[in-house]
Amino acid sequence: MKSFKQLDENYVAHTYKRFPVEIVRGQGSLLYDVDGKEYIDMGSGIAVSSLGVSDAGWVAAVTAQLGQLQHTSNLYYTSPCAELAAELCKRTGLKKVFFGNSGAEANECAIKVARKYAADKKGEDCYKILTLENSFHGRTLATLSATGQTHYHELFQPLVDGFLHTPANDFEAFVKLAEENKIAAIMMEAVQGEGGVYALDRDFVTRVAAFAKENDILVIFDEVQTGNGRTGELYAYMHYGVTPDVVTTAKGLGGGLPIGACMLGEKVEGVLGYGDHGSTFGGNPVCAAGALYVLSQLDDNMLADVRKKSAYVFESLCGAKGVKSVSGMGLMIGIETEKPAADIVAACREQGVLCLTAKHKVRLLPALNIPQTVLEKAIEIIKSACAE
Ligand SMILES: *Cc1c(COP(=O)(O)O)cnc(C)c1O
């Protein structure tokens, strides 16, 4: 097949520094490039292709819907959207779902819900949202402003007003900010993904949730990356024994099709009324059919399997030569290496394993159903790249 790298360089906006790999097809956790070279996919499109590439059941569910009805707009009722919302509510205990097309849009919805809830209940001067330092919440102006990393902010001033950042795992600092300001909500990732794969401490999360409840501050979990089985529970907040008011998700939900969801708990289920928010493509039948299939596969067995594979990766890499530390949860794993992460990723790519980075770490986000033998092969190659 002809190379298409140059065409991309010429015509696609240079917002992505791409790896020098031209992918043409895949099957499960294997990808093939333009020359037919095989790679083990340890990134699954940044935690998106949760069942790998071209999973037979997922393809069947999506193509069946595609042959029936691909889009109607939100002016009409469609079955996949309704069923998906019901399934998400059944499995989380949350009450209503708003669908968009991405993580950033799911978070935009959460931000609007928090502002409206607080304005209605506590007055219009109560609109500030606390997020954590080192967090990542998206690229739109509001979610960029929510993101607690200043290097993302520099080129896009002025930011959207109303976001304050507080250090992760520092309950006293959170309380101080919450007492000095009128706070509508706190938004956090249970495991910071782009920030370097750091799981929040249980103690911090439970104390924040209790304080927020007492003070009528909404608790929003950004589960765009951690959601949909990635951490070994359906949603990562479930590891912490807390009940969020809002949960946002996207990435792995559609199994490779663009869909985002903002799930609303009891306190906020009625906050948005007719016309308050919307999305032309949101809840699209094809994407919803894909998501329904993904959820149908995320049963107790699959989640137990994710935890088992996770334990295998942690055991293999902790203490391995050239590995300083291993962090994360489930199949969302960060490896702090002695050599620069970019060098490890390049060495692995040469050997046919595609890994990601997050800050200074090597990041692994394989498909949740990656076969154990394929996983073992990839981990051996990563280990030897770290040891060299
Ligand atoms: C990826 C990500 C987003 C943004 O999602 P998009 O689909 O790229 O808009 C938001 N929050 C978290 C935690 C993410 O990992």
The ligand as an SDF file (V2000), in Angstrom:
LIG
                    3D

 15 15  0  0  0  0  0  0  0  0999 V2000
   -9.3140   12.6250   27.1930 C   0  0  0  0  0  0  0  0  0  0  0  0
   -9.8760   13.2930   28.3670 C   0  0  0  0  0  0  0  0  0  0  0  0
  -10.7730   14.3760   28.2380 C   0  0  0  0  0  0  0  0  0  0  0  0
  -11.1210   14.9830   26.9050 C   0  0  0  0  0  0  0  0  0  0  0  0
  -11.7940   14.0790   26.0860 O   0  0  0  0  0  0  0  0  0  0  0  0
  -12.0200   14.4230   24.5220 P   0  0  0  0  0  0  0  0  0  0  0  0
  -12.8690   13.2890   24.0350 O   0  0  0  0  0  0  0  0  0  0  0  0
  -10.6580   14.4470   23.8820 O   0  0  0  0  0  0  0  0  0  0  0  0
  -12.6980   15.7220   24.4470 O   0  0  0  0  0  0  0  0  0  0  0  0
  -11.3260   14.9000   29.3850 C   0  0  0  0  0  0  0  0  0  0  0  0
  -11.0300   14.4000   30.5970 N   0  0  0  0  0  0  0  0  0  0  0  0
  -10.1730   13.3630   30.7640 C   0  0  0  0  0  0  0  0  0  0  0  0
   -9.9140   12.8440   32.1320 C   0  0  0  0  0  0  0  0  0  0  0  0
   -9.5520   12.7800   29.6600 C   0  0  0  0  0  0  0  0  0  0  0  0
   -8.7000   11.7740   29.8280 O   0  0  0  0  0  0  0  0  0  0  0  0
  1  2  1  0
  2  3  1  0
  2 14  2  0
  3  4  1  0
  3 10  2  0
  4  5  1  0
  5  6  1  0
  6  7  2  0
  6  8  1  0
  6  9  1  0
 10 11  1  0
 11 12  2  0
 12 13  1  0
 12 14  1  0
 14 15  1  0
M  END
$$$$
